[in-house]
Amino acid sequence: MGSKAPGWGEQWSVEGCGGNDDDDKLMNKVGNSSGSKMGDVKATASAGLGKAKAAALVSAQKVKSGTSVGIKWVKNQY
């Protein structure tokens, strides 16, 4: 039952199969991408964040007013 494949500890160690060559290649691809793409992504994310904040604010106000109305109704019942 002797296996020539590396064991679990060897696979997941820093010196294991694959090494850091794949990581280096990926970082080179990411590092060489154009800066304008990243700027566009940041602008889009910023606009989306503003919309999400506005929606959250409106929702919080609705929850607050609904809770207030519900508490007043309970008080009137008793």
Phi and psi restraints in degrees (value plus and minus 20) as a CYANA .aco file:
   2 GLY   PHI     -87.9   -47.9
   2 GLY   PSI     109.1   149.1
   3 SER   PHI    -132.9   -92.9
   3 SER   PSI     120.0   160.0
   4 LYS   PHI    -109.4   -69.4
   4 LYS   PSI     -26.5    13.5
   5 ALA   PHI     -94.8   -54.8
   5 ALA   PSI     127.9   167.9
   6 PRO   PHI     -87.5   -47.5
   6 PRO   PSI     131.8   171.8
   7 GLY   PHI     -95.9   -55.9
   7 GLY   PSI     156.9   196.9
   8 TRP   PHI     -79.0   -39.0
   8 TRP   PSI     -67.3   -27.3
   9 GLY   PHI     -83.3   -43.3
   9 GLY   PSI     -55.3   -15.3
  10 GLU   PHI     -93.2   -53.2
  10 GLU   PSI     -54.7   -14.7
  11 GLN   PHI     -87.3   -47.3
  11 GLN   PSI     -58.9   -18.9
  12 TRP   PHI    -116.8   -76.8
  12 TRP   PSI     -17.2    22.8
  13 SER   PHI    -101.1   -61.1
  13 SER   PSI     147.9   187.9
  14 VAL   PHI     -82.4   -42.4
  14 VAL   PSI     -55.1   -15.1
  15 GLU   PHI    -109.1   -69.1
  15 GLU   PSI     -13.8    26.2
  16 GLY   PHI     -87.9   -47.9
  16 GLY   PSI    -188.2  -148.2
  17 CYS   PHI     -78.6   -38.6
  17 CYS   PSI     123.4   163.4
  18 GLY   PHI      66.9   106.9
  18 GLY   PSI     -60.6   -20.6
  19 GLY   PHI      43.7    83.7
  19 GLY   PSI    -177.0  -137.0
  20 ASN   PHI    -119.9   -79.9
  20 ASN   PSI     -13.0    27.0
  21 ASP   PHI     -81.3   -41.3
  21 ASP   PSI     -63.4   -23.4
  22 ASP   PHI     -85.4   -45.4
  22 ASP   PSI     -59.5   -19.5
  23 ASP   PHI     -83.7   -43.7
  23 ASP   PSI     -60.7   -20.7
  24 ASP   PHI     -84.8   -44.8
  24 ASP   PSI     -61.3   -21.3
  25 LYS   PHI     -83.5   -43.5
  25 LYS   PSI     -62.2   -22.2
  26 LEU   PHI     -84.5   -44.5
  26 LEU   PSI     -63.2   -23.2
  27 MET   PHI     -85.4   -45.4
  27 MET   PSI     -54.7   -14.7
  28 ASN   PHI     -85.8   -45.8
  28 ASN   PSI     -59.9   -19.9
  29 LYS   PHI     -85.1   -45.1
  29 LYS   PSI     -64.8   -24.8
  30 VAL   PHI     -86.4   -46.4
  30 VAL   PSI     -62.3   -22.3
  31 GLY   PHI     -88.0   -48.0
  31 GLY   PSI     -46.2    -6.2
  32 ASN   PHI    -112.3   -72.3
  32 ASN   PSI     -18.5    21.5
  33 SER   PHI     -90.2   -50.2
  33 SER   PSI     135.4   175.4
  34 SER   PHI     -90.9   -50.9
  34 SER   PSI     126.8   166.8
  35 GLY   PHI     -93.3   -53.3
  35 GLY   PSI     -45.3    -5.3
  36 SER   PHI     -87.5   -47.5
  36 SER   PSI     -53.4   -13.4
  37 LYS   PHI     -81.0   -41.0
  37 LYS   PSI     -65.2   -25.2
  38 MET   PHI     -85.6   -45.6
  38 MET   PSI     -57.4   -17.4
  39 GLY   PHI     -83.8   -43.8
  39 GLY   PSI     -60.3   -20.3
  40 ASP   PHI     -85.1   -45.1
  40 ASP   PSI     -61.2   -21.2
  41 VAL   PHI     -85.1   -45.1
  41 VAL   PSI     -62.4   -22.4
  42 LYS   PHI     -84.4   -44.4
  42 LYS   PSI     -60.2   -20.2
  43 ALA   PHI     -84.9   -44.9
  43 ALA   PSI     -62.5   -22.5
  44 THR   PHI     -85.1   -45.1
  44 THR   PSI     -62.6   -22.6
  45 ALA   PHI     -85.3   -45.3
  45 ALA   PSI     -58.0   -18.0
  46 SER   PHI     -84.5   -44.5
  46 SER   PSI     -62.7   -22.7
  47 ALA   PHI     -83.9   -43.9
  47 ALA   PSI     -61.6   -21.6
  48 GLY   PHI     -85.1   -45.1
  48 GLY   PSI     -56.1   -16.1
  49 LEU   PHI     -85.8   -45.8
  49 LEU   PSI     -60.4   -20.4
  50 GLY   PHI     -82.0   -42.0
  50 GLY   PSI     -61.8   -21.8
  51 LYS   PHI     -86.1   -46.1
  51 LYS   PSI     -60.5   -20.5
  52 ALA   PHI     -85.3   -45.3
  52 ALA   PSI     -59.6   -19.6
  53 LYS   PHI     -84.6   -44.6
  53 LYS   PSI     -61.9   -21.9
  54 ALA   PHI     -83.9   -43.9
  54 ALA   PSI     -62.8   -22.8
  55 ALA   PHI     -84.9   -44.9
  55 ALA   PSI     -59.8   -19.8
  56 ALA   PHI     -86.0   -46.0
  56 ALA   PSI     -58.4   -18.4
  57 LEU   PHI     -84.7   -44.7
  57 LEU   PSI     -65.7   -25.7
  58 VAL   PHI     -82.9   -42.9
  58 VAL   PSI     -63.2   -23.2
  59 SER   PHI     -83.1   -43.1
  59 SER   PSI     -61.2   -21.2
  60 ALA   PHI     -84.0   -44.0
  60 ALA   PSI     -59.3   -19.3
  61 GLN   PHI     -85.5   -45.5
  61 GLN   PSI     -59.7   -19.7
  62 LYS   PHI     -84.9   -44.9
  62 LYS   PSI     -61.2   -21.2
  63 VAL   PHI     -83.7   -43.7
  63 VAL   PSI     -63.1   -23.1
  64 LYS   PHI     -82.3   -42.3
  64 LYS   PSI     -66.8   -26.8
  65 SER   PHI     -89.4   -49.4
  65 SER   PSI     -57.5   -17.5
  66 GLY   PHI     -84.8   -44.8
  66 GLY   PSI     -59.4   -19.4
  67 THR   PHI     -85.5   -45.5
  67 THR   PSI     -61.7   -21.7
  68 SER   PHI     -82.2   -42.2
  68 SER   PSI     -65.2   -25.2
  69 VAL   PHI     -83.5   -43.5
  69 VAL   PSI     -60.7   -20.7
  70 GLY   PHI     -84.7   -44.7
  70 GLY   PSI     -61.1   -21.1
  71 ILE   PHI     -86.3   -46.3
  71 ILE   PSI     -60.8   -20.8
  72 LYS   PHI     -82.5   -42.5
  72 LYS   PSI     -58.6   -18.6
  73 TRP   PHI     -84.4   -44.4
  73 TRP   PSI     -63.7   -23.7
  74 VAL   PHI     -82.4   -42.4
  74 VAL   PSI     -63.0   -23.0
  75 LYS   PHI     -82.2   -42.2
  75 LYS   PSI     -60.3   -20.3
  76 ASN   PHI     -87.7   -47.7
  76 ASN   PSI     -49.4    -9.4
  77 GLN   PHI     -91.5   -51.5
  77 GLN   PSI     -49.1    -9.1
